[in-house]
C-alpha cells in the first residue's frame, strides 16, 4: 500500500497506523475446554512515537494446527520493513502482548 493511500484511508475515518515490523510468531487460541479454536499471527511492531504494540491477525479458519500455520501463513515481512496496519480495536492485554498493548487488526500490508 502506498503511503498516500494509507493517509486517504485514515482521513476517510478508517483506523490505520504506519509502523515498523520487528518480529512475528504464531499462537494457538483455545476455548475453556482447551480445544483449539484458531491460530493467530502476532506481529510485534514499533510506531514512530516509540510505542511497540503487538498486532494480532487471525489465520484462515481452515488452519487449525501450528504446522499448518507455519506452512500456509508464513511471515511476509522483513525486520525493519514499514507496514500499514488497518485495525478495529486497540486495547491493553497482558497475555498476548509483550508490552501490554494489542491491536486487533483487519490487515497488515507492506508500505511501498
N, C-alpha and C positions, 0 to 999 in steps of 0.2 A: 504494500500500500504506500502510496506517495504521501509525503508529509502534508501537502496542500489538501489532499483528500481527507486526511485524518482531521485537519483543522476544520474543514467544512462539516464533517460528521459531528464534531464537538459543538460547533456553532448551531447545528440543526437540533441540538438537545440530546444527542446520544452521549453516553458515558464512555469516553475514550481517553486513554493515557499513553504517553510515549515513555518507554523505559529501556534500560539496557539489560540484556539477558545475562544471567550469571550461572545458573545451574538447573538441572532437571532430574526428576525422579518420578517413579510410579508409586501408587499406594492403593491397596485394596480397601473398599468401603464395605463394611459388614452391618447387618441388622442386629437386633438384640439377640437373636438366636444364633449369632456368629456365622450366618450364611452370607457368602459374598454376593453383594447386590450390584457391584460395578467396580470399575477401575478408574482412577483419576490421574491425570498428568499434573504434577506440581512443578511449576516453573518459579524459580527464585529470580527476581528482577531487582534492579536498582533505579529509582526515579531521580530526576535532576535535583530535587530538593534534599537528597541524601537518604530518604526513606527507602527501605528494602522489603516490600511486601512479597508474599507468596501468592502466585496466581494459580487457581485451580480450574482445570478444564476436564470435563468428563470424556472418557473414551466412548466409542460407539457401544450400544447395548450388547452387540454380539461378542464383544471382548469380555471374557469372564475370568481369565487367569493372567497371572503376571507374565507368563511366557508368551501368551497371545499379545499382550500389551506391548512387550518389547519388540515383537516381530511386526505387528500391524500399526503401531502408533509410536514410531521412533521419534526422537527429538530432531527437529529440522533446523535448529539454530546453533550458531557457534558462540562461544563465550565472548562477551563484549559487543555482540551484534545488537543493534537497536530494533525494538519491536513495538508494534501498536497493539494495545490490549483494549478490546471492547468488553465492557463488563456490565453486570446487572447490580451487583451488590459488593460493598467493601465493608468488612466487619472485623472486630477483634476475634482471634481464635488462637488458643494456646496449644491445641492438639496437633494441627496440621502445619501451622506456620512456625518457622524457626524464630521469627522476630515478633510474633504476636498479631500480625495483621494478614488477613487472607482476602483476596479478590476473587469472587466467583465470576469467572469470565465466560463470555459467549464465544469469543475467538481471540487468538493470538496470531498476528501476522507480521512478517518481516517488513521493516521500513526501508523503502527504496531510496 
